[in-house]
Amino acid sequence: MTMKKSCSTSGRPGSMLARLMVGSMLFLVLGCVALPDGIAPVQDFELQRYLGRWYEIARLDHSFERGLVNVTAEYTLEEDGRVRVINKGYRPTENAWETAEGVAAFVGATDVGRLKVSFFGPFYGGYNIIALDKAAYQYALVCGPNRSYLWILAREPQLDPVVIETLVGRARELGFATEDLIMVDQTPVERFAGSDG
């Protein structure tokens, strides 16, 4: 298996907001809250167990995340039943943290791992949990509305290589370009010179 290491240089300078706006618009144009053909979200999903912090272990890279390392996603339940989403990543080239806040809601039944996420007003993109450690909720495989969006998430900054290989294999079987996955650098931020964490 060949995976690219997340580079610590940004392809283009610019604000996180601008990247998120472009990314959100692309998400909408390319599929909204669709589920890719031939892919099913996990069943018997338990939102309460999914809440909390997840570390991005690997991803198919996109402009709105390019150059970010130490990426996390934090999910908390709001009173109205929606899920608050806070994505955070560190950009070493700018010695800065970037944060994006959004909301997520179920597309259908609440025991199915199919949600929609918005970081930009009323516009939503698909968030589909397609593999999950149902025993302990320690890792997940998530895709967007098409096969251009894929993430491996874990509860800890590192994930057992055997589990990663299994998830990558599953993604490959489902038609994702796993050769383009990049491993996300989860080096503790304090080790980046001048980081203000």
C-alpha positions as CSV (number, residue, x, y, z in Angstrom):
1,M,0.0,0.0,0.0
2,T,1.3,3.4,-0.9
3,M,0.1,6.5,0.9
4,K,1.3,10.0,0.7
5,K,2.4,11.9,3.8
6,S,0.6,15.1,4.4
7,C,2.8,17.9,3.4
8,S,3.3,20.8,5.8
9,T,3.3,23.4,3.1
10,S,0.2,25.2,1.8
11,G,-0.4,25.0,-1.9
12,R,-1.9,28.5,-1.9
13,P,-2.1,31.2,0.7
14,G,-5.6,32.4,1.7
15,S,-8.0,32.4,4.6
16,M,-9.6,29.3,5.9
17,L,-13.0,30.9,5.4
18,A,-12.3,31.4,1.7
19,R,-11.2,27.7,1.4
20,L,-14.3,26.5,3.3
21,M,-16.6,28.6,1.2
22,V,-15.1,27.2,-2.0
23,G,-15.1,23.7,-0.6
24,S,-18.7,24.0,0.6
25,M,-19.8,25.2,-2.8
26,L,-18.0,22.4,-4.5
27,F,-19.6,20.0,-2.1
28,L,-23.0,21.3,-3.1
29,V,-22.4,21.4,-6.8
30,L,-20.9,17.9,-6.8
31,G,-23.5,16.1,-4.8
32,C,-25.2,17.8,-1.9
33,V,-26.2,15.2,0.7
34,A,-26.0,12.3,-1.8
35,L,-24.7,8.9,-0.9
36,P,-22.3,7.5,-3.5
37,D,-23.7,4.6,-5.6
38,G,-23.1,1.2,-4.2
39,I,-22.2,2.5,-0.7
40,A,-24.4,2.0,2.4
41,P,-24.0,3.9,5.7
42,V,-23.6,1.9,8.9
43,Q,-26.7,0.7,10.7
44,D,-27.4,0.6,14.4
45,F,-25.5,3.9,14.8
46,E,-25.4,5.5,18.2
47,L,-24.9,9.2,18.1
48,Q,-24.1,9.6,21.8
49,R,-21.1,7.2,21.4
50,Y,-19.9,9.1,18.3
51,L,-19.8,12.5,20.0
52,G,-16.5,13.9,21.1
53,R,-13.1,14.4,19.5
54,W,-11.9,12.5,16.5
55,Y,-8.4,12.7,15.0
56,E,-8.0,12.7,11.2
57,I,-5.6,9.8,10.4
58,A,-5.9,9.9,6.6
59,R,-7.8,11.7,3.9
60,L,-8.3,12.3,0.2
61,D,-6.9,15.8,0.1
62,H,-8.9,18.9,-0.9
63,S,-8.3,22.6,-1.2
64,F,-10.1,23.3,2.1
65,E,-7.7,21.1,4.1
66,R,-4.6,21.2,2.0
67,G,-1.5,21.9,4.1
68,L,-3.3,21.3,7.4
69,V,-1.8,18.9,10.0
70,N,-2.9,17.9,13.4
71,V,-6.5,17.9,12.2
72,T,-9.4,17.1,14.6
73,A,-13.1,17.1,14.5
74,E,-15.2,17.7,17.7
75,Y,-18.9,16.8,17.8
76,T,-21.3,17.9,20.5
77,L,-25.0,17.6,20.7
78,E,-27.1,20.8,20.7
79,E,-30.4,21.3,22.5
80,D,-32.3,21.3,19.2
81,G,-31.0,17.8,18.3
82,R,-28.4,19.0,15.8
83,V,-24.7,18.3,16.2
84,R,-22.2,21.1,16.5
85,V,-19.1,20.5,14.5
86,I,-15.7,22.1,15.2
87,N,-13.0,21.2,12.8
88,K,-9.5,22.4,13.7
89,G,-6.1,22.1,12.0
90,Y,-2.7,23.6,12.2
91,R,-1.0,25.3,9.3
92,P,2.8,25.1,9.9
93,T,3.6,27.5,7.0
94,E,1.6,30.2,8.7
95,N,2.3,29.1,12.3
96,A,-1.5,29.3,12.9
97,W,-4.5,27.2,13.9
98,E,-7.5,27.3,11.6
99,T,-11.0,26.5,12.9
100,A,-14.3,25.9,11.1
101,E,-17.6,25.6,12.9
102,G,-20.7,24.0,11.5
103,V,-23.7,21.9,12.2
104,A,-24.8,18.4,11.3
105,A,-28.2,16.7,11.2
106,F,-29.4,13.3,10.3
107,V,-30.6,12.8,6.7
108,G,-33.0,10.1,7.8
109,A,-33.3,7.7,10.7
110,T,-31.1,8.5,13.7
111,D,-29.8,5.0,14.0
112,V,-28.2,5.2,10.5
113,G,-24.8,6.8,10.1
114,R,-25.9,9.2,7.4
115,L,-25.8,12.9,8.2
116,K,-25.5,16.2,6.4
117,V,-23.0,18.9,7.5
118,S,-23.0,22.6,6.8
119,F,-20.2,25.1,7.3
120,F,-21.9,27.7,5.1
121,G,-25.4,28.8,5.9
122,P,-28.2,26.6,4.5
123,F,-25.9,24.6,2.3
124,Y,-25.2,21.0,3.3
125,G,-22.8,18.3,2.2
126,G,-23.1,14.5,2.8
127,Y,-21.3,13.0,5.8
128,N,-21.6,9.2,5.5
129,I,-20.1,6.8,8.1
130,I,-19.4,3.7,6.0
131,A,-17.3,1.7,8.5
132,L,-17.2,1.9,12.3
133,D,-15.8,0.2,15.3
134,K,-19.1,-0.6,16.7
135,A,-17.6,-2.3,19.8
136,A,-15.8,0.8,21.1
137,Y,-16.3,3.6,18.6
138,Q,-12.5,4.0,18.3
139,Y,-12.3,4.4,14.5
140,A,-14.5,5.3,11.5
141,L,-14.4,5.5,7.8
142,V,-16.3,8.5,6.4
143,C,-17.1,9.6,2.9
144,G,-18.9,12.6,1.4
145,P,-21.5,12.7,-1.4
146,N,-19.1,11.1,-3.9
147,R,-15.9,9.1,-4.0
148,S,-13.7,12.2,-4.0
149,Y,-14.2,12.7,-0.3
150,L,-12.9,10.1,2.2
151,W,-11.5,10.3,5.8
152,I,-10.2,7.8,8.3
153,L,-10.9,9.0,11.8
154,A,-9.8,7.7,15.2
155,R,-10.2,8.6,18.9
156,E,-6.4,8.8,19.3
157,P,-3.8,10.6,17.2
158,Q,-2.4,7.3,16.1
159,L,-4.2,4.2,14.8
160,D,-3.0,0.7,14.6
161,P,-1.5,0.1,11.1
162,V,-3.5,-3.2,10.8
163,V,-6.7,-1.2,11.4
164,I,-5.7,1.4,8.8
165,E,-4.9,-1.3,6.3
166,T,-8.3,-2.9,6.9
167,L,-10.1,0.4,6.4
168,V,-8.1,1.3,3.3
169,G,-8.8,-2.1,1.9
170,R,-12.5,-1.6,2.5
171,A,-12.4,1.8,0.9
172,R,-10.6,0.3,-2.1
173,E,-13.3,-2.4,-2.5
174,L,-15.9,0.4,-2.5
175,G,-14.1,2.2,-5.4
176,F,-12.2,5.0,-3.7
177,A,-8.8,6.1,-5.0
178,T,-6.9,4.8,-2.0
179,E,-3.6,5.3,-3.7
180,D,-4.3,9.1,-3.3
181,L,-4.8,8.9,0.5
182,I,-2.5,11.0,2.5
183,M,-1.5,10.3,6.1
184,V,-2.2,13.3,8.3
185,D,0.7,14.4,10.5
186,Q,-0.5,14.2,14.1
187,T,2.8,15.3,15.6
188,P,2.0,17.1,18.9
189,V,1.7,20.8,18.0
190,E,4.0,21.9,20.7
191,R,6.8,20.4,18.6
192,F,6.1,22.8,15.7
193,A,8.4,25.8,16.3
194,G,6.6,28.8,17.6
195,S,3.2,27.1,17.8
196,D,0.6,28.8,20.0
197,G,-1.6,25.7,20.1
